[in-house]
Amino acid sequence: MRITVVGDVLLDVDLAGEATRLCPDAPVPVVDIADVRRRAGGAGLVARMLARDGHRVTLVTVLSDDDASLELEGALAGVRVVAGPSGVRTPVKTRVRAGRHAVVRFDEDCGRPEVPDATASMLKAIEQSEVIVVADYGRGLAANPDVRSLLAALADDVPIVWDPHPSGAVPVPGVAVATPNLAEAAKAAGMAAETPAEIAAAGTMLLDRWQAKAVLVTLGERGGLLLGGRDRLPRTIPAPPAAVSDPCGAGDRLAAGLAVHLAEGRGLQDAVELAIHEAADFLGAGGVASLPDRPRLLGDNTVGDNTVGDNTVWRHSVWGQGREEDAPALARRVRANGGTVVATGGCFDLLHAGHARTLAAARDLGDCLIVCLNSDESVHRIKGEQRPIVSQQDRAELLLALECVDAVMVFEEDTPEACLDLLRPDIWVKGGDYRASRLPEASLVESWGGRCVTVPFHPARSTSVLADALAKVS
């Protein structure tokens, strides 16, 4: 299934250590930091959880161009990211922990910005969804009128789980389930919500006000109160007991699991019960601390058809053993150091000498070469039912085995425009069977000051010739 997470991302930083003494000039503990972890928060955390579970995930969000955003891109490796510009700095939340206890949290650039714009690529990614999680963290994306209009139009056909925020937008009408926690429900309803009757009254009010198909008021260790369905009667869904040292991420885990189970066709109550149990298991296993800092790189154990370890093979993947940054991060680093970013694209179905020569010539034009690679589905649509011959995972690995290739970025569309818009290469290269001025990507590349060039084409060496030769000996 195609799972899309729509929402705001932030960078979470955890500083962990031990506190064995007080500061001599103030009655505060001194924490000796032993471990520093940086991870994607907000909608990024939901996407990472789903990707870790082996699901095919697209994250639709907005990103800045600062150092924290580079950290985010590394933390989101393994998730297909379709992002527009945020126009503001990346929000960063830093928690200091002493042993099992949080000491303090520092928030940077976490004020409420203007509502960001939504690009055509972002809207297209939402439109292609089979299930959607809206992870609203109050940064404005869920309030974008184009995003809201599209989500409302999809709500009758696509299950939407909306995780609201006190400073965020109200859910669009028709969402499958809205999942406010108790404090959020009380604030949104404008009434006390302490006793079971008050909680049920607040949930019923939100069910009507939001025009949602169901509302799940999450109650922490007590589980949740579900309202909706045919009878609209409140139903208490208990949570199993769990030893919890850090509740961070429980709501994200619940929303992610709930979306998956609804998309699988489970009934509402069954899906909610499973999601609540999974959230409890997640917290019992250590919560966000149990998530790896980075997805494993190619060369780890392969899991499923479309994953490499924890790392899915869709756009924004990190490819190759020992490569510690994905394609967008590489492009930014090279540009920041005054270098030239070169990109090329294609199916590269059967890698041959002509490809190798073209790629080597492209690499000579700059300081890094990023290959935009058509996914299996994209090749199938373009080349026909019998293609690709080689899977995208193997094609990517073979490309990275070439010394001239620095990164591979897989894209699902028929053309690489969205990929190019994210990378913004200085030079876009195609084989000499194209004329640079006629490339469909030319106007896009030139819009940010880039240029299109061609390199020598070797007509005697092609995938078709190689495939025909293989057919004769098979």
C-alpha positions as CSV (number, residue, x, y, z in Angstrom):
1,M,0.0,0.0,0.0
2,R,1.1,3.6,-0.6
3,I,1.1,5.3,2.8
4,T,1.5,9.1,2.8
5,V,2.4,11.1,5.9
6,V,1.5,14.8,5.6
7,G,2.7,17.2,8.2
8,D,5.4,19.2,9.9
9,V,8.9,17.9,10.6
10,L,11.4,19.0,13.3
11,L,14.7,17.8,14.5
12,D,14.8,16.1,17.9
13,V,18.1,16.0,19.8
14,D,18.5,13.8,22.8
15,L,21.4,14.4,25.2
16,A,21.7,11.6,27.7
17,G,24.0,11.1,30.6
18,E,24.3,10.8,34.4
19,A,23.9,13.5,37.0
20,T,26.0,12.8,40.1
21,R,26.5,16.3,41.5
22,L,25.1,19.8,41.7
23,C,26.5,22.8,39.9
24,P,28.6,24.9,42.4
25,D,27.1,28.2,41.3
26,A,23.4,27.2,41.2
27,P,21.2,24.4,42.7
28,V,20.9,22.5,39.4
29,P,22.2,19.1,38.4
30,V,25.3,18.7,36.3
31,V,24.7,16.1,33.5
32,D,27.7,14.4,32.1
33,I,26.6,13.8,28.5
34,A,27.5,10.3,27.3
35,D,25.3,9.9,24.3
36,V,23.9,12.3,21.6
37,R,21.1,11.3,19.2
38,R,19.5,13.3,16.5
39,R,16.3,12.0,14.9
40,A,13.4,13.2,12.8
41,G,10.5,14.4,14.9
42,G,6.9,15.3,14.2
43,A,5.7,13.9,10.9
44,G,9.2,12.6,10.3
45,L,9.0,10.3,13.3
46,V,5.7,8.8,12.0
47,A,7.3,8.2,8.6
48,R,10.4,6.6,10.1
49,M,8.2,4.3,12.2
50,L,6.3,3.1,9.1
51,A,9.4,2.7,7.1
52,R,11.0,0.7,9.9
53,D,8.0,-1.6,9.7
54,G,8.7,-2.2,6.0
55,H,5.9,-0.1,4.6
56,R,6.2,2.0,1.5
57,V,6.1,5.6,2.8
58,T,6.0,9.1,1.3
59,L,6.5,12.1,3.6
60,V,5.0,15.3,2.3
61,T,6.4,18.2,4.2
62,V,8.3,21.5,3.9
63,L,12.1,21.8,4.7
64,S,14.5,24.6,5.3
65,D,18.0,24.9,3.9
66,D,19.9,25.2,7.2
67,D,22.2,22.8,9.0
68,A,19.4,21.3,11.0
69,S,17.6,20.4,7.8
70,L,20.7,18.5,6.6
71,E,20.6,16.5,9.8
72,L,16.9,15.8,9.1
73,E,17.6,14.6,5.6
74,G,20.1,12.1,7.0
75,A,17.6,11.0,9.7
76,L,14.9,10.5,7.0
77,A,17.1,8.3,4.8
78,G,14.9,5.4,3.7
79,V,11.8,7.6,3.4
80,R,10.6,9.0,0.2
81,V,10.4,12.8,0.9
82,V,8.5,15.2,-1.3
83,A,9.2,18.6,0.2
84,G,8.7,22.3,-0.6
85,P,10.5,25.2,1.0
86,S,9.5,26.1,4.5
87,G,10.7,29.7,4.4
88,V,11.8,29.5,8.0
89,R,14.5,27.8,10.0
90,T,14.1,24.2,11.1
91,P,12.6,23.8,14.5
92,V,14.9,21.9,16.9
93,K,13.9,20.4,20.3
94,T,16.7,19.3,22.5
95,R,16.1,17.2,25.6
96,V,18.6,16.6,28.3
97,R,18.1,13.3,30.2
98,A,19.9,12.2,33.4
99,G,19.5,8.4,33.7
100,R,15.8,7.7,33.1
101,H,14.6,11.2,33.8
102,A,14.2,14.3,31.6
103,V,16.0,17.3,33.2
104,V,15.2,20.1,30.7
105,R,14.1,20.7,27.1
106,F,15.4,23.6,24.9
107,D,13.2,24.7,21.9
108,E,14.8,26.6,19.0
109,D,12.9,28.2,16.2
110,C,9.6,26.6,17.3
111,G,7.4,29.6,17.0
112,R,4.4,29.4,14.7
113,P,5.4,30.5,11.2
114,E,3.3,31.6,8.3
115,V,1.3,28.9,6.4
116,P,3.8,27.4,3.9
117,D,3.0,27.0,0.2
118,A,2.3,23.5,-1.3
119,T,4.1,22.6,-4.5
120,A,2.6,20.7,-7.3
121,S,4.8,17.7,-6.5
122,M,3.5,17.7,-2.9
123,L,-0.1,17.7,-4.0
124,K,0.5,15.0,-6.6
125,A,2.1,12.8,-3.9
126,I,-1.0,13.3,-1.7
127,E,-3.3,12.5,-4.5
128,Q,-1.6,9.2,-5.2
129,S,-2.1,8.0,-1.6
130,E,-3.9,4.8,-0.6
131,V,-3.9,5.8,3.1
132,I,-2.9,9.1,4.8
133,V,-1.7,10.2,8.2
134,V,-1.8,13.9,8.9
135,A,0.7,14.6,11.6
136,D,0.0,18.2,12.5
137,Y,2.6,19.8,14.7
138,G,1.3,23.3,14.5
139,R,3.7,24.6,11.9
140,G,1.1,25.4,9.3
141,L,1.2,22.7,6.5
142,A,-2.2,21.2,7.6
143,A,-3.7,24.7,7.3
144,N,-2.6,25.2,3.7
145,P,-5.8,25.7,1.7
146,D,-4.7,23.6,-1.3
147,V,-3.6,20.7,1.0
148,R,-6.9,20.9,2.9
149,S,-9.0,21.0,-0.2
150,L,-7.3,17.9,-1.6
151,L,-7.5,16.0,1.7
152,A,-11.3,16.8,1.9
153,A,-11.8,15.6,-1.6
154,L,-10.0,12.3,-0.9
155,A,-11.6,11.6,2.5
156,D,-14.5,9.6,1.1
157,D,-12.2,7.2,-0.7
158,V,-8.9,7.2,1.2
159,P,-8.6,6.4,5.0
160,I,-7.2,9.5,6.7
161,V,-6.0,9.4,10.3
162,W,-5.6,13.0,11.6
163,D,-3.4,13.6,14.6
164,P,-4.2,17.2,15.7
165,H,-2.2,19.7,17.5
166,P,-3.4,22.4,20.0
167,S,-1.9,25.1,17.8
168,G,-2.7,23.4,14.5
169,A,-5.6,23.3,12.1
170,V,-8.9,21.4,12.7
171,P,-9.3,18.2,10.7
172,V,-11.0,18.4,7.4
173,P,-14.5,16.9,7.2
174,G,-14.7,13.2,6.5
175,V,-11.5,11.9,8.1
176,A,-11.6,8.3,9.1
177,V,-10.3,8.9,12.7
178,A,-9.1,12.0,14.5
179,T,-6.8,11.2,17.4
180,P,-6.5,14.0,19.9
181,N,-5.0,13.3,23.3
182,L,-7.0,14.2,26.4
183,A,-5.6,17.7,26.8
184,E,-6.0,18.4,23.1
185,A,-9.6,17.2,23.2
186,A,-10.5,19.3,26.2
187,K,-9.0,22.4,24.6
188,A,-10.6,21.9,21.2
189,A,-14.0,21.2,22.8
190,G,-13.6,24.2,25.2
191,M,-14.8,22.2,28.2
192,A,-13.5,20.1,31.1
193,A,-12.7,16.5,30.3
194,E,-11.7,14.7,33.5
195,T,-14.5,12.2,34.3
196,P,-15.5,9.5,31.8
197,A,-18.8,11.4,31.1
198,E,-16.9,14.6,30.5
199,I,-14.4,12.9,28.2
200,A,-17.3,11.3,26.2
201,A,-19.1,14.7,26.0
202,A,-15.9,16.4,24.6
203,G,-15.4,13.6,22.1
204,T,-19.0,13.7,20.9
205,M,-18.7,17.5,20.5
206,L,-15.6,17.1,18.4
207,L,-17.1,14.3,16.4
208,D,-19.9,16.7,15.3
209,R,-17.8,19.8,15.0
210,W,-15.1,18.2,13.0
211,Q,-17.5,16.1,10.9
212,A,-15.2,13.1,11.4
213,K,-16.2,9.5,10.9
214,A,-14.7,8.7,14.3
215,V,-12.8,10.4,17.1
216,L,-10.3,8.5,19.4
217,V,-9.4,10.4,22.5
218,T,-6.2,8.9,23.7
219,L,-5.7,8.5,27.4
220,G,-2.1,7.4,27.9
221,E,-1.7,4.3,30.0
222,R,-5.6,4.0,30.2
223,G,-5.9,3.4,26.5
224,G,-8.5,5.5,24.6
225,L,-12.1,6.4,24.3
226,L,-13.5,5.7,20.8
227,L,-16.6,7.6,19.5
228,G,-18.1,7.0,16.0
229,G,-19.2,4.3,13.8
230,R,-22.9,3.5,13.2
231,D,-24.1,3.8,16.8
232,R,-21.8,6.7,17.8
233,L,-21.7,5.2,21.3
234,P,-18.5,5.8,23.3
235,R,-16.3,2.7,23.7
236,T,-13.4,2.4,26.1
237,I,-10.4,0.6,24.6
238,P,-8.0,-0.3,27.4
239,A,-4.2,-0.4,26.9
240,P,-2.1,-3.3,28.1
241,P,0.2,-2.6,31.0
242,A,3.7,-1.5,30.0
243,A,6.7,-0.2,31.8
244,V,7.2,3.3,30.4
245,S,10.2,5.4,31.0
246,D,9.6,7.8,28.1
247,P,6.2,8.4,26.6
248,C,7.5,10.4,23.7
249,G,6.3,9.1,20.3
250,A,3.3,7.1,21.7
251,G,0.8,9.2,19.8
252,D,2.8,9.0,16.6
253,R,3.1,5.2,16.9
254,L,-0.7,4.9,17.5
255,A,-1.6,7.0,14.5
256,A,0.8,5.1,12.2
257,G,-0.5,1.7,13.3
258,L,-4.1,2.8,13.1
259,A,-3.7,4.0,9.5
260,V,-2.1,0.7,8.4
261,H,-4.9,-1.4,10.0
262,L,-7.6,0.7,8.4
263,A,-6.0,0.4,5.0
264,E,-5.8,-3.3,5.5
265,G,-9.6,-3.3,5.7
266,R,-10.0,-4.0,9.5
267,G,-13.0,-2.7,11.3
268,L,-12.8,0.5,13.3
269,Q,-12.7,-1.0,16.8
270,D,-10.4,-3.8,15.8
271,A,-8.0,-1.3,14.2
272,V,-8.0,0.9,17.2
273,E,-7.4,-2.0,19.6
274,L,-4.4,-3.2,17.6
275,A,-3.0,0.3,17.3
276,I,-3.3,0.9,21.1
277,H,-1.5,-2.4,21.8
278,E,1.2,-1.6,19.4
279,A,1.8,1.8,21.0
280,A,2.0,0.2,24.4
281,D,4.5,-2.4,23.0
282,F,6.5,0.4,21.4
283,L,6.8,2.3,24.8
284,G,7.6,-1.0,26.6
285,A,10.4,-1.6,24.2
286,G,12.0,1.8,25.0
287,G,10.0,4.2,22.8
288,V,11.9,6.5,20.6
289,A,15.2,5.3,22.1
290,S,14.5,1.9,20.5
291,L,14.6,3.5,17.0
292,P,18.0,3.4,15.3
293,D,19.7,6.8,14.7
294,R,20.0,6.0,11.0
295,P,18.6,3.3,8.8
296,R,21.0,0.5,8.0
297,L,22.8,0.9,4.8
298,L,22.8,-1.4,1.7
299,G,24.7,-4.6,2.6
300,D,22.6,-5.3,5.7
301,N,20.1,-8.1,5.7
302,T,17.4,-7.6,3.0
303,V,13.9,-7.5,4.3
304,G,10.9,-7.9,1.9
305,D,10.7,-7.0,-1.8
306,N,11.1,-3.2,-1.4
307,T,13.4,-2.7,1.6
308,V,17.0,-3.0,2.3
309,G,17.3,-3.5,6.1
310,D,15.4,-0.6,7.6
311,N,16.0,1.4,4.5
312,T,13.3,1.4,1.8
313,V,14.5,1.7,-1.8
314,W,12.3,4.7,-2.7
315,R,13.5,8.3,-3.2
316,H,15.8,9.7,-0.4
317,S,17.4,6.3,0.1
318,V,21.0,5.9,1.2
319,W,22.7,3.5,-1.1
320,G,26.0,1.7,-0.7
321,Q,28.1,0.5,2.2
322,G,29.9,3.2,4.0
323,R,27.9,6.0,2.5
324,E,26.7,8.2,5.3
325,E,24.6,10.8,3.5
326,D,21.8,10.6,1.0
327,A,21.7,12.4,-2.4
328,P,20.2,15.7,-1.3
329,A,22.6,16.0,1.6
330,L,25.5,15.2,-0.7
331,A,24.4,17.9,-3.2
332,R,24.1,20.5,-0.4
333,R,27.5,19.7,1.0
334,V,29.2,19.9,-2.3
335,R,27.6,23.2,-3.1
336,A,28.4,24.6,0.3
337,N,32.1,23.8,-0.3
338,G,32.0,25.6,-3.7
339,G,31.8,22.4,-5.8
340,T,29.7,21.6,-8.8
341,V,26.9,19.1,-8.5
342,V,26.3,16.9,-11.6
343,A,23.2,14.7,-12.1
344,T,22.1,12.3,-14.8
345,G,19.1,10.0,-15.0
346,G,17.7,6.9,-16.7
347,C,16.6,3.3,-16.3
348,F,20.0,1.7,-16.5
349,D,18.2,-1.6,-16.9
350,L,21.2,-3.6,-18.1
351,L,24.4,-1.8,-17.2
352,H,26.8,-1.9,-20.1
353,A,30.0,-0.2,-21.3
354,G,28.2,2.6,-23.0
355,H,26.6,3.5,-19.6
356,A,29.9,3.3,-17.9
357,R,31.6,5.6,-20.4
358,T,28.7,8.1,-20.3
359,L,28.7,8.2,-16.5
360,A,32.5,8.6,-16.3
361,A,32.2,11.5,-18.7
362,A,29.5,13.1,-16.6
363,R,31.5,12.8,-13.4
364,D,34.4,14.6,-15.0
365,L,32.2,17.7,-15.3
366,G,31.9,18.3,-11.6
367,D,32.7,17.3,-8.0
368,C,30.0,14.7,-7.5
369,L,27.7,12.6,-9.7
370,I,24.1,11.7,-8.6
371,V,22.2,9.3,-10.7
372,C,18.4,9.7,-10.8
373,L,17.1,6.2,-11.3
374,N,13.7,5.2,-12.5
375,S,11.9,2.8,-10.1
376,D,10.7,-0.6,-11.2
377,E,7.1,0.7,-11.6
378,S,8.4,3.7,-13.6
379,V,10.4,1.5,-16.0
380,H,7.4,-0.8,-16.4
381,R,5.2,2.1,-17.5
382,I,7.8,3.5,-19.9
383,K,9.4,0.4,-21.4
384,G,6.6,-2.1,-21.3
385,E,5.5,-5.3,-19.5
386,Q,8.8,-7.2,-19.8
387,R,10.9,-4.4,-18.3
388,P,12.8,-3.9,-16.1
389,I,15.0,-6.9,-16.5
390,V,17.0,-6.1,-13.4
391,S,15.3,-4.9,-10.2
392,Q,15.9,-1.3,-8.9
393,Q,17.8,-2.6,-5.9
394,D,20.3,-4.4,-8.1
395,R,20.5,-1.6,-10.6
396,A,21.3,0.9,-7.8
397,E,23.9,-1.4,-6.3
398,L,25.6,-1.9,-9.7
399,L,25.6,1.8,-10.4
400,L,27.3,2.5,-7.0
401,A,29.9,-0.1,-7.8
402,L,31.2,2.4,-10.4
403,E,33.8,4.7,-8.9
404,C,32.3,7.6,-10.8
405,V,28.9,7.4,-9.2
406,D,28.6,9.1,-5.8
407,A,24.9,8.6,-5.0
408,V,21.7,7.1,-6.5
409,M,18.2,8.6,-6.0
410,V,15.2,6.5,-7.0
411,F,12.1,8.2,-8.3
412,E,8.7,6.7,-9.1
413,E,7.4,9.2,-11.6
414,D,7.9,8.9,-15.3
415,T,10.1,11.9,-15.5
416,P,12.8,13.1,-13.0
417,E,11.5,16.7,-12.6
418,A,10.6,16.3,-8.9
419,C,13.9,14.6,-8.2
420,L,15.7,17.5,-10.0
421,D,13.8,20.1,-8.1
422,L,15.0,18.6,-4.9
423,L,18.6,18.2,-5.9
424,R,18.9,21.3,-8.1
425,P,22.1,20.2,-9.8
426,D,24.5,22.7,-11.5
427,I,24.7,20.4,-14.5
428,W,22.1,17.9,-15.9
429,V,23.7,15.4,-18.2
430,K,22.2,13.1,-20.9
431,G,23.8,10.9,-23.5
432,G,24.5,12.5,-26.9
433,D,21.5,10.9,-28.5
434,Y,19.6,13.9,-27.0
435,R,20.1,17.5,-27.9
436,A,20.5,19.6,-24.8
437,S,18.3,22.4,-26.0
438,R,15.5,19.9,-26.6
439,L,15.6,18.1,-23.2
440,P,12.2,18.4,-21.5
441,E,14.1,19.2,-18.2
442,A,16.0,22.1,-19.7
443,S,13.7,24.9,-18.7
444,L,13.5,23.5,-15.1
445,V,17.3,23.2,-14.7
446,E,17.8,26.6,-16.1
447,S,15.3,28.1,-13.7
448,W,17.9,27.9,-10.8
449,G,20.9,28.7,-13.0
450,G,21.8,25.2,-14.0
451,R,22.6,24.0,-17.5
452,C,22.0,20.9,-19.6
453,V,24.8,19.2,-21.4
454,T,25.3,16.1,-23.5
455,V,28.1,13.6,-23.4
456,P,29.2,11.2,-26.2
457,F,26.7,8.5,-27.0
458,H,27.9,5.0,-28.0
459,P,25.2,3.6,-30.4
460,A,26.7,0.1,-30.7
461,R,26.2,-0.4,-26.9
462,S,22.7,-0.3,-25.6
463,T,20.4,-2.2,-23.3
464,S,18.3,-3.4,-26.3
465,V,21.4,-4.8,-28.1
466,L,22.5,-6.5,-24.9
467,A,19.0,-7.9,-24.2
468,D,18.8,-9.3,-27.8
469,A,22.2,-11.0,-27.4
470,L,21.2,-12.6,-24.1
471,A,18.0,-13.9,-25.7
472,K,19.9,-15.7,-28.3
473,V,22.0,-17.7,-25.8
474,S,19.2,-18.3,-23.3
